[in-house]
Amino acid sequence: MHNVRELTLRGMILGAFITVIFTASNIYLGLKVGLTISSAIPAAVISMAVLRFFPGSSILENNMVQTQASAAGTLSSMIFILPALLMVGYWQSFPFWLTFAICASGGMLGVLFTIPLRQVMVVKSNLPFPEGVAAAEILKAGSDAENNATTRADNEGLKDIIFGGSIAAVVSLLTNGFKVVADGTAYWFSHGKSIFQIPLGFSLALLSAGYLVGIMSGIAILIGNIISWGFAIPILSSLTDYPSNASLADVAMGLWSKDLRFIGAGTISIAAIWTLLTLIKPVYQGLKNTLTTLKSEKSFNNIDRTEQDLSPKTILIIMASMLVILFITFHSFIADSGLSSGIGWTLVVCSVLFAFFMGFLIAAACGYMAGLVGSSASPISGISIIAITVIALLFLGLGKINGMLSTAEGEHFITALALFTTSAVLAVATISNDNLQDLKTGYLVKATPWRQQIALLLGVVIGAIVIAPVLDILYHAYGFSGATPRANMDPKQILPAPQATLVATIAKGIFSNQMEWSMILIGLAIGAVIIVIDLCLAKTNSKFRLPALAVGMGIYLPPLIITPIFIGALISWFVSRRANKLSSNIEHQRKAEQKGALIASGLIVGETLVGVILAVIIVISSSSSNNNSPLALNEYMQAIFGTNSIIVEQFIGLMIFIMICFAFIRRALSALKKEL
């Protein structure tokens, strides 16, 4: 196999193309709902479908393509923090070079930090690495075992992605472009002064996200939403004095903004802290093995090809280069603050060292979490909350010592610096969360680790190039919660960016001493109760678990976002259960589940890419004619149906949503019918 093509120019070009698609898709999805998906499996399928037309393609070459695309798609999680710099009013757009530098340097450090952990976590551990194993199985299924040449027969996976992508693209165009189909509906009512709602969102991307997170997380998210909107909002509204003619939706969303999201923040925080505490032992073991590996005196040439990582010397050279880039990046960020050179360089050194050392510790934790529950389910957003809290408290102490917090300008700057430093830590964390997953895939298909690690570094750079322009386009087209570029923007289209909003609120609250600690403490108490319940379920060997992080997300996110996620989780459960009934063959059952995952990936890509394309159209239109909805045809709907046009749009949206759910299930189960 040593003569088989592996890291090739054509593979890198294809990987770059897939990278752009999935990075843009994940950015839009993350800003809309606060979730991102792993791009490893769909990237592997697309790679196999494309490279089969080229001579000499192999399983190892396909593996390199998915490795590169997966790294860049994962780096899109930077949207959990970077929009916060606009929300606090420090940035007015996303400066390309600063954004690129912080994403690229932090992401490449994430790759380097996890290389020495490959032996202990990938090769010698029993961690399941669900997405990494699934990607390896798909690569093996699409290859000929004898000569490793990609087969030309099976192109079903690409068809499933195109099927989902085409449907979602058309529906998204009708919904967000032409505006003739509603994206959800909600019935608001009150009992006394308590406010309730019955919601249903129609987003296909959220439906697919629910399918991918599965029934356990789906139920946990729903429980969190019931806690918040079935109990907290009714209680808070009953204690609030509001006019009898006030909009129930406006009152409830005001309470969500002021109080409820802090309860969610508290639950998410304690869930993330608990997760990290449970990882102390494996993190220690990982660090111990890291030092052992770096001291190894084995010659690179004497190690088997499938065990060759980048050499310690190469790792240290690249790492030193990234540290230099970090110093330059932070100096550029601080240079315009007007601080004295002494204070400025002190902040630069503190920021870089904190990002480096905290990133190193988090890398092992994130790698372990990804191996345990998968990259998509790993609590990266919780880590960003912990990071911003620790960094803000550190800078709060520094600010009080040097007097920076005595002025409003100083407080504003130190808040922004805390967010920027957190973004570096998050870049390390998010790539560490994905890197070992990809190395597990490579280990199973017998790839060369050092070539994979180069593909990961390359994927990080390409992803970092894409992030700033896409964020800029989406910001100027839709705006973010708490940050809009124009005054007349459609509030229904504003991207909530839930994690970035939460992180910005925490940072501002700490530095201004206006944090809603009472609501956060309530969230901490709820999270503690959930953790205890989950531990009890674990002791009884129950198949059902109650992940506290998912409950916290359910508390934090609005019901219109939660309902399609839960329906997607139900579809996942139904497909799995139906597959078990139709066939006792585990391989057949797995094919049905994989087919559903590829359809879900297609639905996400279709909706999110149309959202990005529409954003470009909106930006061009708003710059020339100040029109935020250039393709809208809803005026024609109003002319035809009058005041009932909104009801008609909601009915059409509901019918389309139901039909697609049934089509999804039918196509996923069609894999079994072909086998039986």
Residue, then its C-alpha position, 0 to 999 in steps of 0.5 A: m500500500h506504500n505506493v498508493r496515492e495519499l496526499t495529492l494536489r487534486g485531493m487538496i483542491l477538491g478538499a478546498f472546494i468542499t471546505v468552502i461549502f461546509t465552512a459557509s454552511n456551518i457558519y450560517l447554521g451556527l449563527k441561526v441555532g448555535l449548532t454545527i455539524s461534522s462535515a467528515i462523513p458527507a465530505a468522504v462521500i463527495s470525495m469518493a463520488v468525484l475522485r472515482f472519475f480519476p485514475g489511481s484514486s484510493i481510499l487513502e486519498n479520499n481519507m485525506v480529502q475528508t480530513q482536510a474538509s473536516a478540519a475547516g468545517t469544524l473551525s467554523s465554530m469560531i462563530f460562537i465567539l467572534p460576533a460578540l466583538l460586534m455585539v459589544g460595539y468594538w468591531q463594526s465588521f470582521p477585519f480580514w487579517l485579524t480574523f484570519a490570523i487568530c483562527a489560523s494560528g489558534g487552529m494550527l496550535g489545536v492540530l499540533f497539541t493533539i498530535p502527541l495524544r494520538q497514541v494514547m487516545v486513538v491507538k491504545s484507548n477504547l474510546p468509541f470516536p463515533e464519527g471517526v469510525a463511521a467515516a472509516e466505514i463509509l470509506k471502506a464500503g466505497s473501496d475495493a478491499e484488494n487494490n484499494a481503488t475507489t469503486r464506480a458502482d455505489n454513488e448512492g451517498l452523493k445522490d442522498i446529499i443532492f436529494g436533501g440539498s435540492i429540496a432544502a434549497v428550494v424550500s429555503l428560497l421560497t421561505n427566506g427569498f420569495k417569502v411566500v412560505a412561513d418558516g414557523t408558527a406559534y400560538w400565544f395565549s395567557h392564563g391570568k398573567s402567565i404567558f404560554q405558547i404552542p410553537l412549531g418551526f419548519s426549518l429543514a436545517l434544524l430538523s436535520a440537526g435534530y436527526l444528527v444529535g439523536i433521540m437522547s439529546g433531542i429529549a434532553i433539549l425538549i425537557g430544557n425548553i419545557i423548563s424554560w417556556g413551560f414553567a419559567i416564562p409563565i412564572l416570570s410573566s405572572l410576576t411582571d406588570y405589563p399592559s393588558n393590550a401588550s403583545l404577549a410575544d414581545v413581553a415573553m421575548g423580553l423576559w427571555s432576553k432579560d432573565l431566562r437566557f441567564i438561567g440557560a447560561g448557568t446550566i450550560s456552565i455547570a454542565a461544561i465544568w462537570t464534563l471537564l472535572t470528569l476528564i481530569k484523569p484522562v487529561y493527566q494521562g494524555l499530558k504524561n504520554t505527550l512528554t514521553t512521546l516528545k522524549s522518544e529517541k526512535s528514528f523517524n525512518n525506523i517507525d512503520r508508515t502507519e505510525q509516523d507522526l510529524s516529528p517533534k522538531t517539526i511540531l516545535i518549529i510550527m508551534a513557535s511560528m504560531l506563537v510569533i503570529l499570536f504575538i503579532t496578532f494581539h499586538s495589532f489588536i491592542a495597538d489602537s487602544g491608546l495604552s502605554s507600551g508597558i501596559g500594552w505589552t503586559l496585556v499582549v504577553c498575558s493574552v498569548l500565554f493564557a491562550f497557549f497554556m489554557g489551549f494546551l490543557i483544553a486540547a486534551a479535554c476536547g480530544y477526549m470528549a470528542g472520542l467519547v461522544g463525537s465532535s458534534a455532541s462535544p460541549i465546545s460552547g460550554i468551554s467558551i463560557i468557561a474560558i470567557t469567565v476565567i479570562a474576564l476575571l483575570f483581566l478584571g484583576l489586571g484592570k483594577i491594578n493598572g487602573m484601566l477600568s476607571t474609564a468607560e473606554g478602558e472597560h470597553f477595550i478590556t471587554a473586547l480583549a477578553l473576547f478576542t483572547t477567548s477566540a484564540v482558546l476556542a480555535v484551539a479547542t474546536i480543532s482539538n475536538d475534531n483532530l483526533q476524530d479524523l486521526k481515528t479514521g486514518y488509523l482504521v484505514k491505515a493512513t499515514p498520520w503525518r500526511q493527515q496532520i499536514a491535511l489538517l493544517l491545510g484545512v485550518v488555513i483554508g477555513a480561516i480564509v473563508i470565515a471572515p468574508v462569510l461572517d461579514i456577508l451574513y452580518h451586513a445581510y441579516g444582522f446579529s442579535g444585538a448588532t445590526p448594520r442598518a436601522n431598518m432590518d427585518p427582525k425576523q431575519i436577524l441571526p440570533a447567534p446564541q452562543a456569541t450573544l451569551v458570551a458577550t453578555i457574560a463579558k459585559g456583565i463581569f466588567s460592569n458588575q451588572m451580571e444577573w447572578s441570581m438567574i445564573l445561580i438558578g441555572l447552576a442549581i437546575g444543572a446540578v439537579i440534572i447532573v445528579i439525575d443523569l448519574c442516577l440513570a447511569k448507576t441503574n444502567s439505564k439506556f436513557r441518559l439526560p445530558a445536562l449540556a443539552v438541557g441547558m441548550g434547551i433552556y437557552l434556545p427559543p421554542l421555534i428553534i427547539t421544535p424542529i430539532f426534536i422532530g428530527a430526533l424523533i425521526s432518527w429514533f423512528v428510522s432506527r427502530r423501524a430498521n431494527k424491525l425490518s432486518s436483524n442484520i446490523e450492517h443493513q440497519r447501519k446503512a439505513e442510519q447512514k443514509g439518513a445522516l447523508i440526507a440530513s447533511g444534504l438538507i443542512v447544506g441546501e438550506t444554509l448555502v441558499g441562506v449565504i447566497l441570499a445574503v450576498i444578494i441582500v448586501i448588493s441590493s441594500s447598498s444600492s437601493n436599501n432593500n433588505s428583501p429584494l426577492a420578496l413576493n409576499e405583497y402578491m400573497q397579500a393582494i390575493f389573500g388579504t389579511n389571511s396571507i400570513i395564515v396561508e403562508q403558515f399552512i403551506g409551510l406546515m404542509i411542506f414540512i410534513m411532506i418532507c418529513f415523510a419523504f425523509i423517512r421513506r428514503a432513509l428506509s429505502a436502503l433496507k428495501k434494497e437489501l431485503 
